[in-house]
């Protein structure tokens, strides 16, 4: 089963707010997307949720996409081309989802 928005943090952080309270607070923000990075990561590959999330921030933060791609290559090159490509795929997945939800 898929974990809810705050299930992991409820175990780690005392008095973590209920999922409904988190969603209500997010709904008050003018610019937002809600993205289940764990679900996207499962579609893209293993253990890349953080890179999906990084990709989703690109349209909001105005980060140079090519520089982020180059950084991904630099960071993961020692792990091999398959890991580099997996992370680049996760990056673009997050970016495209964010762009489509804006």
N, C-alpha and C positions, 0 to 999 in steps of 0.2 A: 504494500500500500504506500501511496505517496504521503510524505510528511507535510504537515501544514506549515504555514509561514513561520511560526515561531516554535515549533516542536523541539528542535534541537536546542535552542537557546533557553527554553523553559527549564531544561535539566541543568544548564550551566550557569544561569543568571537568576538569582532569587528575585521574586516579584516581577518576572517578565510579563508584559501585558498580554492579554488575550488576543487571539488572531483578529477578532472582530474590532477590537480597539485599534489595532495596528492598521487594519484596512480603512477604518474611519479616518484616522489621522492622515493616511496617504491620500484619501479622497479629497482632503482639504488643500492639497498642494496643486498649484496651477500647472506644473510641467512634470509629468511622471509617466512611467510605464510600470506595469506589474508583470514580471517575467519570472517564471519558474525555471531558474538556470539549471537545476538538477534534472528536470525533464528534458531540456534541450541538450544537456551534456550526455544524457543516455542515448539520444538520437545520434549525436555527433561521435561520441567515443568515451572512453573511460577517463575519469578524473580530470575533466576540463571545465567544470562549472565556473571556476574563477576566471577563466579566459573568455567564456561566454559572457560573463558579467562585464569584463573589461570591454569587450566589443560593443555591448549595449550602451556603454557610457560615451562612446566616441561621438555620436551625433549631438549629444547634450553638452559635451565639454569642448568641442571644437579642436580635438586632438588631431594632429596630422596622421592620417590612417597609414600612410606609407612608412612613417617613422615607427609606428607601433608594430607593423608587420616586420620591419627590419629588426626591431628589438626582440620580437618573438624568435626570429631566426637566430640571433646572437645568443639568446638565453638558452635555447633548447638544442642548438647544433651539436653539442657534445653527446646528446642522447640519441642522435641519429635522425635521418631524414623523415622516417615514418612519424616520429614524435613531433618534429617541426610541422609537418603537414597536418597532423591531427589538431595541433594547437591553432594553426592558421585557419583551419576549417571551423573550429569553435569560435574564433574571433569574428569571422565573417558571419556566422550564424547569429551571434548576439547583435552585431551591427545591423544586419538586415531586419531582424525582428524589431529592434528599436525604431528603425526608420519607417517600417510599415505600421507601427503603432502610434507614431507621432501625428 
